[in-house]
Amino acid sequence: MEDTLDDDHAATDLAGFFADLVRCETRLYNALNDRLRERHGIVTSQYEFLGYLHRHPGCRVADLAAEFAIGVGATSKGVDRLEKQGWAARRPNPADRRSSLLVLTDEGTRLVQEAEQTFTEGLTELLAGPLDAPALSSTARALATLRSTLERDQVGTPTG
């Protein structure tokens, strides 16, 4: 990697960009967290896990960990909490006795479907309000490209 920035990036305050990106993510996450907790009794991380399990029935804890770039131990604890609430269950993996397959319960499915509307309405209000359609589209494309590159190169992948 070069020590200097090229001309296209020299005018961009990358530290400021990083701060804006992280602070926006934190504020969006917290705002959605408050809405989900108030209306459905769950927090954003639980909603995200439930949503992933809804879209990927039969996935493993390792699949969740990879998707959310968090450690397997923390992911397993999160799944434990979903199980304790009766929203998810572990099933034996017929292909590998050392792992389990994760599924939503009927209650978990109902919960994530109900919470999806709250989540979508919140995102629409928080993002589409301050950003016009071209800005939102451009930002979404830029973040998708950045995420894809980071994931491809395994940047920031937890080791445990």
N, C-alpha and C positions, 0 to 999 in steps of 0.2 A: 504494500500500500504506500502511496506517495505521502511525503511529509507536508506537501503544500496542496492547496486546493486549486482546481482549475478555475478559469475566469467565470464560468457559469455559476459556480458555488461561492466564489470569493465575496460577493456582495450579500450573501445570505448569512444572517446571524444564526449559525447552527446551534449554539448553546441556547439562544432564545427560542429557536424552533423546538428543541428538545423540551425545554421548560413548558412551552405552550402545549405541546403534544401530551406530555405527562399530566399537566394540571387539568387540561380538558378531559382526558380520560378519567381522572379521579373524580372530577365534578359530575360528569355524566354517570359514572358508575354509582356514585353516592346518591344522586337524584333518583335514579332508577331503583336503587336499593330501598330508599324510603317509600316509594310508591308500591313496590312489590310487597314489602313488609306490611304496610298499612292495609292493602287490599287483599293479600293472599297469605300472609303469615310466613313468607319466605324471603330470602335475601338474593341479591343478584347472582352470587356464585352458585347458589342452589338452582336458581332458574336456568343458568347456563348449563349446568350438569344435566338437569332434567331435560332441557331442550336437546342436548346432544344425544342423550339416551333415547329420546323420542325419535330422532332422525336416524340413529344408528343402533337399533335393537341388537342385542347380542355382542356388543363391543366389550372390550376388556378394560380394566383399570389403566393399563399401560396406554391404551388408545386415548382415553380421556386425558391422561397426563401429557401425552404428546400434543394433543389438540390445544391444550391450555398452557403449555410450556411451564408446567409445575412438576414438582417431584412426585414420584409414585407413592411415597408414604403419605404426603399431604392429600393426594387424590384419594387414596384408600380411606383415609379418615373422613373425607367429604362424602364418600359413598356410604361409609358406616352410618353417618348422620341421616342420609336419605333413607337407608334401610330402617333405622330406628323409628323414623316417622311413618314408615309404611308406604313410602313412595317408590322405592326401588328394591330389587332383590338380586342376589347373586345365584347363578345356576351353575352346576358343574359344566366344565368345558370338555366335551367328548374327545376333542383333539389333543388336549393337554391337561392332565390331572392337576398340574401345579397352578393353573389359573382358572378363573371363573368368568362366566359370561354375565353381563349386566342387562337387566330388563326393567322396564317400568311396571309397576303394579297398575291396576285399574285406577286406583286413587291418584297415583303419580301422573298417569296420562291425563286424567280429568284436570288436575291441578295445573299442569304445564299448558294445556289448551286454554284454560281460563286466564292464566297469567300472561299468555302470549299477547292478548289484546292490550292489556295494561302496558306491557313492554313496548309494543309497537306504537301505541298512542304516545307514550312518553318520549320515545326516540323521535317521532314525527314532530312533536312540540319543541323538543330541545335542539334538534338539528335543522329541520326544515323551516323553523321560525326565523332564526338568524341568518341562515344561508339560502341564497336563491338556488334554483335547480342547477344551473351550470357550475356554481361553486361547490355544491354538494357532490355533484357527479365527478368533478375534477379531483376533489379531495378523496373521494371513495376510490377512484382509480389509482391515485398516488399511494394511498395507504395499502391497497391490495398489492401493488407492485413491490412496495417495501417489505410487506409481510412475506410475500412469496420468495423474495430474495433471501431474507433472513432465515426462513424455514429451509430453503434449498441448501443454504450454506451451513445450516445447523448452528446459527449464531444465537447465543443465549439459551441453549438447550440445557435444562438442569441435568446434573450428573447423578442425582439420587432419587 
